[in-house]
Amino acid sequence: MRVGAIVRADDQHAREVISLAKTLGGADAATFALLAEPAQTRAGVGAVRGAVVSPDADLAELAAAVGALLGDSAPDVILIPDGPLFEAVGARLAGSLGRTAARDVASVEIEGETLRVVKGAFGGKAAVALEATGCAVLGVRQGASEAQELSELPVAMVDVPHTEPLLVQRRAVRDSAGDDLGAAKVIVSGGRGLGSKDAYESLREVATLLGASLGASRAAVDEGWATPSQQVGITGQKVAPDVYFAIGISGASQHLGGMSGARYVVAVNRDEKAPIFVAADVGVVADWHALWPELRRALTGA
Ligand SMILES: Cc1cc2nc3c(=O)[nH]c(=O)nc-3n(C[C@H](O)[C@H](O)[C@H](O)COP(=O)(O)OP(=O)(O)OC[C@H]3O[C@@H](n4cnc5c(N)ncnc54)[C@H](O)[C@@H]3O)c2cc1C
C-alpha cells in the first residue's frame, strides 16, 4: 500500500507522522505539506509537494488545498496529525475519496492489503482495534510514534517551488494577540451561545482590549465563525493561560479537557446550570448580548 502524510508545520507532531509514514511506507512514502509562506522549505519522505495556504485558512480553503495537492495520486493510507488539521480536512478528504476515516489513532500496521489500527474511543478512555482492507485517512494522535529528526530521515531537503503555488490565500492582519493559544497568557473563547459570526467578532474586540488571544469551542468552529486552529479542547489545542474567558460555551467535557490547564476561569453563560460553571472561578449568569455593551463601556471608558 502507498502511504502518505499531510502536515501543516514541521513541529514535533508533524515529524512523528512523517516518521510513521516512512516506517509504514518505506521509500515510496510521500509527504504533502501545507505551508504558511511561499518560500518555506520542508523535508519529507520521498517526494514533498506543497500548497501555500494562510495559517488562518478556513475549512473550505484547506480542503481545496489538500485536493489540489493530492491531485489524482492520493496515497492509499493518508496520515494526518490529529487535531485542527485532521478536523479540517480528514473527514472531508475521506468522504471525497470514498475512504474509511479514523482519528485518535495510536498505532498502525500494514500487512499486505490489511490495515490494523488501534484508536482511542470515548474521549480516549478506551481503545478499540480495527482491521480493514482498503484505503483510509487516519488522524494520528501525538506520541503515537517516535519522531525522527527530519535530518535523520534518509531523504533530501526539497525546495517547494514557490513561483507556482497551488493555492495562495491571504487574510487580513489579526488585530488581537493572534491564535498562538498554546503560549497565550490570556484567552477569550467563544461558543455557539454567541449566536452569530458578528457576536463572535465582538470577542475579537474584547481580546484586543485585553491583549488576549482568541479561542473557540468546536461548535463555533463548525459554525464557521472561528478557524480550526482556534479550537480549544481534546481535539483542538490544549491551553494553559493565566486567565481563560469562556463566553457562550456550555462546558462539554471535550472542551474542558483542553482548558483544564487554565489557572483562572471566567465564564459567561445565560444558563445558570451550564456545566462550565463547575470549572469556573468566576461565573457570570448573563446574556452576552446584554452584557457586551456594558463591558465595552467599562473597558474603553466610552
Ligand atoms: C470526539 C469529540 C471530540 C470533541 N472535541 C471537542 C473539542 O476539542 N472542543 C470543543 O469545544 N468541543 C469538542 N467536541 C464537541 C463538544 O461535545 C460540544 O458539542 C461543544 O464543545 C459545544 O460547543 P458550545 O459549548 O460552544 O455549544 P453549545 O453546547 O451549543 O453551548 C452553548 C452555550 O451557550 C449558552 N448560551 C446561549 N445563548 C447565550 C447567550 N446569549 N449568552 C450567553 N450564553 C449563551 C447556552 O446556555 C449553552 O450553555 C467534541 C465532541 C466529540 C464527540
PDBQT file of the ligand as one rigid body, heavy atoms in Angstrom, charges set to zero:
ROOT
HETATM    1  C1  LIG A 401     -14.965  13.116  19.828  1.00  0.00    +0.000 C 
HETATM    2  C2  LIG A 401     -15.379  14.530  20.138  1.00  0.00    +0.000 A 
HETATM    3  C3  LIG A 401     -14.412  15.483  20.267  1.00  0.00    +0.000 A 
HETATM    4  C4  LIG A 401     -14.765  16.802  20.554  1.00  0.00    +0.000 A 
HETATM    5  N1  LIG A 401     -13.780  17.724  20.713  1.00  0.00    +0.000 NA
HETATM    6  C5  LIG A 401     -14.122  18.979  21.078  1.00  0.00    +0.000 A 
HETATM    7  C6  LIG A 401     -13.113  19.970  21.334  1.00  0.00    +0.000 A 
HETATM    8  O1  LIG A 401     -11.913  19.730  21.175  1.00  0.00    +0.000 OA
HETATM    9  N2  LIG A 401     -13.507  21.200  21.719  1.00  0.00    +0.000 N 
HETATM   10  C7  LIG A 401     -14.819  21.534  21.902  1.00  0.00    +0.000 A 
HETATM   11  O2  LIG A 401     -15.104  22.700  22.249  1.00  0.00    +0.000 OA
HETATM   12  N3  LIG A 401     -15.778  20.617  21.664  1.00  0.00    +0.000 NA
HETATM   13  C8  LIG A 401     -15.465  19.372  21.245  1.00  0.00    +0.000 A 
HETATM   14  N4  LIG A 401     -16.442  18.480  20.993  1.00  0.00    +0.000 N 
HETATM   15  C9  LIG A 401     -17.845  18.959  20.964  1.00  0.00    +0.000 C 
HETATM   16  C10 LIG A 401     -18.454  19.078  22.351  1.00  0.00    +0.000 C 
HETATM   17  O3  LIG A 401     -19.017  17.837  22.723  1.00  0.00    +0.000 OA
HETATM   18  C11 LIG A 401     -19.586  20.141  22.327  1.00  0.00    +0.000 C 
HETATM   19  O4  LIG A 401     -20.536  19.800  21.349  1.00  0.00    +0.000 OA
HETATM   20  C12 LIG A 401     -19.078  21.561  22.060  1.00  0.00    +0.000 C 
HETATM   21  O5  LIG A 401     -17.997  21.865  22.923  1.00  0.00    +0.000 OA
HETATM   22  C13 LIG A 401     -20.230  22.525  22.318  1.00  0.00    +0.000 C 
HETATM   23  O6  LIG A 401     -19.809  23.814  21.997  1.00  0.00    +0.000 OA
HETATM   24  P1  LIG A 401     -20.503  25.075  22.694  1.00  0.00    +0.000 P 
HETATM   25  O7  LIG A 401     -20.387  24.943  24.174  1.00  0.00    +0.000 OA
HETATM   26  O8  LIG A 401     -19.962  26.278  22.043  1.00  0.00    +0.000 OA
HETATM   27  O9  LIG A 401     -22.030  24.938  22.196  1.00  0.00    +0.000 OA
HETATM   28  P2  LIG A 401     -23.343  24.502  22.946  1.00  0.00    +0.000 P 
HETATM   29  O10 LIG A 401     -23.218  23.169  23.561  1.00  0.00    +0.000 OA
HETATM   30  O11 LIG A 401     -24.450  24.709  21.964  1.00  0.00    +0.000 OA
HETATM   31  O12 LIG A 401     -23.499  25.537  24.160  1.00  0.00    +0.000 OA
HETATM   32  C14 LIG A 401     -23.796  26.892  24.000  1.00  0.00    +0.000 C 
HETATM   33  C15 LIG A 401     -23.880  27.504  25.380  1.00  0.00    +0.000 C 
HETATM   34  O13 LIG A 401     -24.115  28.891  25.235  1.00  0.00    +0.000 OA
HETATM   35  C16 LIG A 401     -25.106  29.322  26.180  1.00  0.00    +0.000 C 
HETATM   36  N5  LIG A 401     -25.778  30.485  25.604  1.00  0.00    +0.000 N 
HETATM   37  C17 LIG A 401     -26.735  30.514  24.631  1.00  0.00    +0.000 A 
HETATM   38  N6  LIG A 401     -27.059  31.774  24.317  1.00  0.00    +0.000 NA
HETATM   39  C18 LIG A 401     -26.296  32.582  25.122  1.00  0.00    +0.000 A 
HETATM   40  C19 LIG A 401     -26.177  33.986  25.257  1.00  0.00    +0.000 A 
HETATM   41  N7  LIG A 401     -26.922  34.837  24.504  1.00  0.00    +0.000 N 
HETATM   42  N8  LIG A 401     -25.304  34.474  26.157  1.00  0.00    +0.000 NA
HETATM   43  C20 LIG A 401     -24.561  33.642  26.945  1.00  0.00    +0.000 A 
HETATM   44  N9  LIG A 401     -24.625  32.270  26.851  1.00  0.00    +0.000 NA
HETATM   45  C21 LIG A 401     -25.490  31.766  25.938  1.00  0.00    +0.000 A 
HETATM   46  C22 LIG A 401     -26.012  28.125  26.354  1.00  0.00    +0.000 C 
HETATM   47  O14 LIG A 401     -26.664  28.183  27.616  1.00  0.00    +0.000 OA
HETATM   48  C23 LIG A 401     -25.022  26.961  26.231  1.00  0.00    +0.000 C 
HETATM   49  O15 LIG A 401     -24.530  26.582  27.512  1.00  0.00    +0.000 OA
HETATM   50  C24 LIG A 401     -16.127  17.162  20.706  1.00  0.00    +0.000 A 
HETATM   51  C25 LIG A 401     -17.095  16.178  20.572  1.00  0.00    +0.000 A 
HETATM   52  C26 LIG A 401     -16.738  14.889  20.289  1.00  0.00    +0.000 A 
HETATM   53  C27 LIG A 401     -17.810  13.854  20.158  1.00  0.00    +0.000 C 
ENDROOT
TORSDOF 0
